[in-house]
Each structure stands twice: as C-alpha cells, then as structure tokens.
Amino acid sequence: MVAEPDGDLQGRLQERLQAIRAELPAHTRLLAVSKGQSAAAIRQAVALGQRSFGESRLQEAQAKQRELADLEPLDWHFIGRLQANKVRPVLRAFGTIHVIDSLALAQRVQRIAADEGLAPRVLFQVKFRPDAAKGGFSVAELQQLWPQLRELAPALPVGLMTITPLGLGPADSAAVFAECRALADALSLPECSMGMSGDWRMAGAAGSSWVRIGSALFGQRV
Ligand SMILES: *Cc1c(COP(=O)(O)O)cnc(C)c1O
C-alpha cells in the first residue's frame, strides 16, 4: 500500500469534518475518536478546529498526549473499558470518563479524584438491551443505585453513555437512543453520549450530546 501524502489526508479530514459539522444538531457535539489513529492525524484535526478526542487505551493515549504537548490543552475523553488499577492515571490524563459501569468503580473514581484534587466529568454506561459483550448498568440497577451514584463529588456526574449492541437494526437503535435520552432527562443529567460512525445521525436526532465518531472521520484504524 502506498502511504497517502499528508496533504490528501488533511483534505479528506477537512471534508469529512465539515460534512459532519454541517449535519450535527445544535445540541450535539463531535467527539473525534482517535484510538488507532496517529498523533499526526489528531494534530491535523486540531488545526481544523477540533478539540475533543476520545481514546480507549491509556498507554496509547499517553503516548499521543506527549507528542502533542506543544498544543493548547485538548479535551480528552476516556471511552474504553476502565480497569480499577488504571483509574489514577486515567484521571490524570482525561477530563471526561464515559464508562463508569459499577458502583465500586464510581466510588473508586470519587476517592482518587479527591486524592488528586481533580473534578472529572463522568458518564454512566447503560445497557438498554442485553449485551454480554459490553459492560454497563442495566436500567434497573442504575435506578436502584442512583441515590449513591448521584453523589460523587468532587467527580461530576454529567450524563449517560450507551453503545448499541452489534447488529441491532435502525428501528431498535432509534428506540435505544430515545430511551437513553429519556432516562438522562428523568435523572436530570444533561448529557447523552450515543451514536458512532454508523448511526450518529439517528443519535443526534434523538438528543445525543456527544456522538463518538472514529472511522467515518479519520478513516480505518491501523
Ligand atoms: C471505537 C469506538 C467508537 C468509534 O467507533 P467508529 O465506528 O469508528 O466510529 C465509539 N465509541 C466507542 C466506545 C468506541 O470504542
């Protein structure tokens, strides 16, 4: 495969960014999912005005953050599975955590945030359909634990995050997005992180605050 010249990548990134921005509803922001993409690609997106980036793996993100340390601070979101023993370094490297999926993890984030003098924005991952492949609270669990989950200061609960199960059809995905928005509203949480490359338009229409777009923005991951 021939490496594509830098200018081409920049041009295509610009086209895709503009196309996505043109279609995003006013309440929806773009989280550029840069996992599997180079620091150079992130730098190009920053040059085009993008500031919020999502990463799934701590070490990969730390390496890119070091490479990009000359830039104005960026808005980093952690969207991967969060292991208990990684909470401290993840809180140091990311301002927003989308993947709180148990009370124990929530309380650990709270304790370490206090210890570190940080106020991370946190979202609770919810499964609106059974999905053995993914973490997340069931709706019933989240509601039952809510009195504890809502009080995580200095961490700041801001929203819910969901990933639709693989292979869910469009009508069912739309239903999941609507349920996520309704539950967030019922809990007075402003943000819903929902929608990826294949279904972000639908998620935006359903009231997504953050669409998490990787491949439809940067191209295939390496
Ligand atoms: C990788 C990933 C995305 C982006 O996926 P694309 O299909 O490339 O847009 C979004 N959300 C999460 C949680 C991810 O892990």
PDBQT file of the ligand as one rigid body, heavy atoms in Angstrom, charges set to zero:
ROOT
HETATM    1  C1  LIG A 301     -14.165   2.846  18.785  1.00  0.00    +0.000 C 
HETATM    2  C2  LIG A 301     -15.315   3.439  19.470  1.00  0.00    +0.000 A 
HETATM    3  C3  LIG A 301     -16.115   4.397  18.837  1.00  0.00    +0.000 A 
HETATM    4  C4  LIG A 301     -15.907   4.856  17.401  1.00  0.00    +0.000 C 
HETATM    5  O1  LIG A 301     -16.223   3.836  16.515  1.00  0.00    +0.000 OA
HETATM    6  P1  LIG A 301     -16.419   4.141  14.950  1.00  0.00    +0.000 P 
HETATM    7  O2  LIG A 301     -17.329   3.084  14.492  1.00  0.00    +0.000 OA
HETATM    8  O3  LIG A 301     -15.059   4.064  14.338  1.00  0.00    +0.000 OA
HETATM    9  O4  LIG A 301     -16.993   5.487  14.813  1.00  0.00    +0.000 OA
HETATM   10  C5  LIG A 301     -17.156   4.957  19.567  1.00  0.00    +0.000 A 
HETATM   11  N1  LIG A 301     -17.409   4.603  20.819  1.00  0.00    +0.000 NA
HETATM   12  C6  LIG A 301     -16.672   3.685  21.475  1.00  0.00    +0.000 A 
HETATM   13  C7  LIG A 301     -16.993   3.337  22.877  1.00  0.00    +0.000 C 
HETATM   14  C8  LIG A 301     -15.606   3.068  20.818  1.00  0.00    +0.000 A 
HETATM   15  O5  LIG A 301     -14.883   2.144  21.467  1.00  0.00    +0.000 OA
ENDROOT
TORSDOF 0
